Amino acid sequence: MELLNMPQEVKLDFKKKREVFHKDDDIFATMDDDSSDEDVLATIEKSVDDTMLASPEYQSFADLGAKMVECVCPSGGVRILVIEEGDGPLVSLDSEVTFHYAGYWEGASIPFDCSLTTKTGAPLRQRVGTDMLPGLAIGFLNVHGPSARFQLLLAPHVAFMECGAPPRIRRAEHVLFVITLYDVRTLHAAAAFNDLPREEQAKFDVAINAIKDIRVDGKRLFEKQKYKRAIKSYEQAISIINLTRPETEQQEEEIKNIKIKIFVNLAVCYCKIDKPKYVITMCENIDKYIDINTHCKALFYYGKAHEMLGKTDDAIIYYKRALKLEPKNKDIGKTLADLDERMKKSALNERAMWQKAFDTNVEEKVVYDVDEEFKKSVIDMCQDLAGNEDFAKFDLPSGFTRDEIECLKSLTSQFEGLTVFEEGQGTRKKISIIKKQT
């Protein structure tokens, strides 16, 4: 969003290193290009209202400014009204902030500029004081993170200067920014952490800032496929968090959640470098803090590790547990289907090999790759349905393997009056057992 960038002719004490905004994943749907101007304006107005970026009610900027506090800066011209803020430290100049904003001219209800109207509609992520309007940077420095909502009233000399950029940016006019701050990351916090005394390192806020910096670095390394270096970053984060002494139950809970996330990250990294035993160790660490059977991603990588170790039956168990938590997860469903296909091909190849070795054409008995508990459940269900004289229909859940479906058909055919009905294809296939009326 170029309008927030510092005009080139402005002279500031801030570092002038260029930095491109990094966008997060889309969080707002883009507007339809065929909409009328009125529809577009209505959409913008609703969006800023929904995200608490709407312009406040006021008679004039002078009236609004009287309710605000003057920020301390040499040139003046920055007034702030903090609506909500965090209990962390003040945002520092060496910070990266993630935020949404909307800019308004006096008397306007529709913003002339807003982060929601970008292609992705994602919050901006920018370093405080780098290519940022000077008044905006001063405003951030007067707010406690990591999250906040506040309004800034900026004079022309700390915003778009006296010349402006007509027609969109008016000349010599005050401007109101409504801002929602989502996160603050202190850059280089991890590097500075090691130089701190032990009692300072144990402080919750200090440790969290360092860990946040390290996790961002770990994610960056992972995206570059530098998995071993990413592992070192995540291991450093675990070492730091183990030094932390929480003072409240809320801090203890946050530390627990961070540990779980880091162990998941480590499990993914170890999976990438083919270290299944290390993946299992990370999953066991997760199980120390929560019941792993409630964590879909951990169960999935538990299954991956067992599959890599050749323990296919155990892998299927964990995959199915993960799929039970997220029945619509296509990745888990595909992994199960692929594994089932490989197992069937392997079984056929093995049979063919032994047949060739013994040169026999003995008729093979069909063997389905299902456990005894599954067979027992199907037989019990069929017995209950067969005992009904009236018409009955039992819809089965999705997620069955091919062998389970074939086994189901075979067992159902042994009961008079029962039929397996299939509808649809692939992941949308619906399976029912129907009892015909006698």
C-alpha positions, 0 to 999 in steps of 0.5 A: 500500500504505497500511500503509507510509504514515506514521501521521498522529499521528507527528511527523517532521522529514521533509517531509509532502507527500502523494505517491501511489504510482506503479505499474509494469506488472504483473509478477506474475499476480493470485491467483484470487478463488475460491481457498481461504484455504489456497491463497491463503496458499500462493501468498503464501508461494511468491511471497515466497520466489521474490522473496527476500522470505521471512522469515529463520530465527530463534529470536526477534526478540531473536536476529535483532536480535543479528545486525543493526546499529543504525542511527544515529538520535536515537530508536533502534529501527532495526536493519538486516542488509544481505544485498546492496547496490550499489556506488553512493552511499548512498540520500539523503533526496532520492531516489525508491526502487523496491522490494518488501517483506514485513512480518512479526510475530514468529514468522510465516512468512506476511507480514501485509502485502506489496507482492506482494498489491496489485492489480498486484503491482508494486514500489512507487515512493516518495520516501524520507521522504515519507508513509513509516514513519520506521524504513523511511526510516532503513533506506533511508538506510543502504543503498547503491544502486541495488539491494540486499536487506536486513532491517529490525527496527523498534521500535513508535515508528518503525513503527506506534506504540504504538497500532497499528491492530487487528486487522491492526496489533498494538499495541506490537510490533516488526515485521520488514520484508524489502526488495528495492530495485530502483532509486534515482532522485535527484530534481532531479539534472539541475537540480543537474548544471549547477552542478557543476564540470566534473571532477565532471560527468565522474564516471560516477555523477554523470552517470548520476543526472542522465541517469536523472532526465532520461529519467524527465522525457522519458518523462513529457513523451512520455506527455503528447504533448509530443514537442518538449519530450521531444526536448529532454530526451533531447538534454540526456541525450546531451550529459551522457553525452558528457561522462562519462569511464568508468573501467571496461569495464562503465561503457563498456558501460553508457554505450553501452547508454544511448546506444542507448536514448536514440537510440531514444527520439529516433527515436520522438519525431521520428516523432511530429512527422513528421520522418523524416530526423531519425528516419533520423539517430537510427537511423544513430547507433544503427548506430555502436554496434551492428549495427542489423540486430540491433535490432528497434525501430530497424529498425522505425522505420527502416522508418517513416521510409522509409515517411513519405518515400514510399520504400515498397520500402525501408520493406518491407525494414526492416519484414521485417528487424524481423519476422525478429527478432521473428516474433510481433510483431503490430505489425510484422505489422499494419504490413506488412499495412496497407502491402501493402493500401495499395499494392495499392489504389494500384496498382488506382487507378492502373491504373483511372486510366490505363485511363480516360485511354486508354479501353482494355479490354486484358486486364491481366497480373497483376503481383505486388509481389514482388522477383526474389529471392523468385521465384527462391527459390520456383522453386528450391524447387518444382524440388527438390520436383518432382524427388521421386517420393515424397510430400513436404511443405514448411512455409513460415514465417509473415509473407508478404504477400498478393502473395507468397502469390498469386505463390507459388500462381501459380509452384507451379501451373506444376509438375506434382504440386505443390499449395499447402495453406493452413490457418487464418486471419489471422496464424495461417494456415499455408502448405505446399507438397505434392508428391503421390506419383507 
